[in-house]
Amino acid sequence: MNKGWIDSHAHLVSESLYDNFDEYVQNAIDNDVTTINIICGNLDEVKKALAKVENNPMFHLSIGVHPTSVQDVSTDEMEEMMTYLNHPQVIAVGEVGIDYYWDDSTKELQHQRLIEQIRIANEADLPIIVHLRNNPDNSEAVDDLIRILQKHEVNKRGVIHCYTDTVENAKVFLDMGYYLGFGGIMTFKNGGNVRDALAVTPIDRILSETDSPYLAPVPKRGKTNQPAYVMYVGKALNDVFGKNMIDQLQDNYSRLFNKVQK
């Protein structure tokens, strides 16, 4: 990898970003972003991503069915998506996980899809990228996620991306061997819970991300997020740790995603 900032989680081929893909990539280059991991949540996104970035060393792909898409992506489509896992640029299964924020009526199907994709990740010798979002009124999602990850071990572990849960649960995930992903929320005035979780995360278990197009960091809060803005996340991490974090973040990324060439 070339030396620079890493966006370990960007929905760059989603509907809201794809039309301006080339502009967002140039913005990233102009802001010293040298690595972008594109999250592909359906077969069309996999094909769009490869059409844009195949053989470009700046880009990696992760492929998985998001928990809020379990009714939209059929088993046949998921299986075809997973045939791309042996592509040299595909570094993880994800994003996968648990989300009860709006609706938990798909709870059992979410569990089934997560367990299936853990099995697939283990067969492919890949880590997973995990999405977690609780219902505002309870902690059932994180409780279910921890239970599933404890029962169905991921050999290469993974990252709990855009971490926003409690310090106590951060310690549980860290003790299980997972990394935590930090993005724009850590720069928000009301992001104290995320900064608290960061404070208990070992420096070698941190990944930088944007989750573009969502959650743009300060000073771009409220705008459409894009990979270029990961530099603001990186600079916030510099301030926390009192040093330039580029080398550390690159080491962490390449250590977790074992297909990445340093």
N, C-alpha and C positions, 0 to 999 in steps of 0.2 A: 504494500500500500504506500501511496505517496503521503508525505507528512502533511497533516492538516486536520481540520475538524471532521468529525464523523456524525452523520445523522443515521442512527441505527434503526429508525422506524419512521417511514414516510409513505403516505398513500398517494404516491406520485402519479399513478395511473387511474385514480378515482375520477369520477365524472367532473368534480369541481376543479381538478388540477390538470387533467390530461390535455385539454385544449391549448394550454400555455406551457406545456412540458418543456420545450426547448428554452423558453425564457427563464423558467425556474431553475433549470440546470445551469444556465449561464450566470444567473444571480449567485448560485451556490459557488461556482468556480471563482467568481469575482470576490467572494467573501471567505476564501481559503478553506472551503469545504471540499475534501478530496474523496470521501467515501459516503455513499448513500445506499441504504438497504430499503428496497421497494417492497412494500407489503402487498401481496396479491391475494384477494379474497374470493375470486371466482376464476373460471377458465378464461373468460374474455380478458381479464386483467393480466393473467399470466402471458397470454399471447401478445397483448399490447406492450407489456414490459419488454419481452424478448425482442419484439420488432424494433423497439427504440434503443435498447442498450446491449444487445447480445455482443459479446467479445469486447465490451468497453470496461476496462478494469476499475473505473470509478464506481461501478454499480454491482450490488448483490441483490438477490431476490429471496424473499421468504414466501412460502405458499401454505395457505391453510384456510379453513372455514371458520369465520368469526361467529361467536355464539349468537349474535343477533341475526345471523343469516342462515341458521340451521334449517329453516323451513324453505328458504329460497334456493339453496344449493342441494341438488339431489345427490344420492349416493353415487350414481353413475358419474355425475360431474366431478364430485370429489375424487373419485378413483382416477379419473382422467387427469385431473390437476396433479395428483401425486405421481403420475408417470414422469413428471418433469424434475423430480427430486434428485435425479442423478446428473442433472445439468451442472457443469462446474461452477456456475454463478449462483446456484441455489444453496443457501447456507443454513436454512432452518425451516421447520414446520411452524407456521403461524401467520396471522395471529389466531390463536385458539384460546378457549377459556370459558368463563362464566360471567353472565351479565343478567341481573334481575332488576335493573334500574327502572325500566318502563313496564316490564311484563315478565312474570315468571311462569307463564302457562307452558312455555317450551322447556321447562326445567329438565325433564327426563331426557328429552332429545339433546339438549345441550350437554348433559352428562355423557350420553352415548357417543356423541361426536367427539368430545374431548378425549375419552378413553380410546376410541378408534384411532385418533390422530396421534396419541401417545404411542400406541403400538406401531404405527407407521413410522414415526420418528425414530423409534428404537431399531426398527428393521433397516432404516436408511442411515443409521449412526449419526443422527442430527439432533441438535438441541431444539427446544420449542420456544416460541415467543408467546407469552401469556397475557391475555386481557382479563381484567377483573373490575367489575363494577357492582357494588351493592345496591339494593333497594335503600332509599334514604332512611327507612324506618327500622332496618334490622341489618344483621351481619351474616345472613344466611349464605350469600354468595361466597364470601371469603371462607366461611366455615366449610362449605361444600368443596371449594377448590382445594383447600388444604387437605381435606379428607381424601379426595381423589388422587392428588399428587403423592400423598403418603402411601396409598394403597397401590397405585400404578406408577412405579418409579420410572422416571425418565433417565436413561443411562447417561446422556450428555447434558442433563439438567436444562437450563434455559434462563430466560429473563422474565421477570414480572414487569411488563412495560408500563410506563407512565404511572409509577407507583404513587398512590394517594391514600393508602390504608394506614392503619395504626403503627406506631413504633413496635408494639408487641408482636404484631403479625409480620412486620418487616424482619424481626429477629427470627421468627419461625421459618420464613422463606430462606433467609440467609443460612440458618442452621441446616436446612435441607440441601444447601449447595447452590441456590439460585442467585443470580445477579438481579439488581434492581435498575430499572430505567428511569431517568429523570429528564423532564422537559420543561416547558414553559411555566407550569404551575409553580415551580420552585422560585420563580421570579416575581410572583404575584404578592401583593400586600397581604392577602388572605391565605397565602400558601404556607403558613407556619407549620401545619401538620406534615407537609412534604419535606420541609427543611429539617424538622425533627427526625423524620425517617432517614434522611441523608446523614444526619449526625451520627447515627449508629451503624451506618453502612461502611464496611472496610473500603479503603480507596481502590483496592483491586477488584471490587465487585460492582462498580458503577459504570453504566452506559449512558451516553448522551443521546438525546433524540428530540424530534420535533412533534411527532404524531401529526404532521401536516395532512390535511389543511386545518386541523383543529388546534386550539390552545396556544396561539402565538405568544411568545414571551414578551415581557416588558423590554424595550419600549414600543413594541409592535402589537401589544395586546389589543384585541378587537379586530385586527386585520386578518385576512386569510393567511394562515401559516404556510411556510415553505422551507425547504431544507437550508437555504441561506441563513435563516434565523437561528440555526443551531449554534452559531457563533455566540449569540447572547447567552445561551445556556452554558456553553463552554466558559465564557468569561465570568459568569456567576460562580461556576465551580472553581475557577482560578481564585476568586475572592475568598471562597470558603476554605480552600486548602493552602492558600498563600503561595501558590506556584503555578506555572503554566502547565495545564493538564493535558495538552495534546498527546504527548508521548504515553502518558498513563492510560488515557482513553483508547488509544490505538492498541496498546498491549492488552487491555481488558477485552476489547472487541475481538481481536484475533485469537485470544485464548479461549473464549467461549465458543466462537464460531470456527470450529476446527478445520473447515474447508478453506478458510481465508488464507491467502499467501501474504506473509508479512512484507 
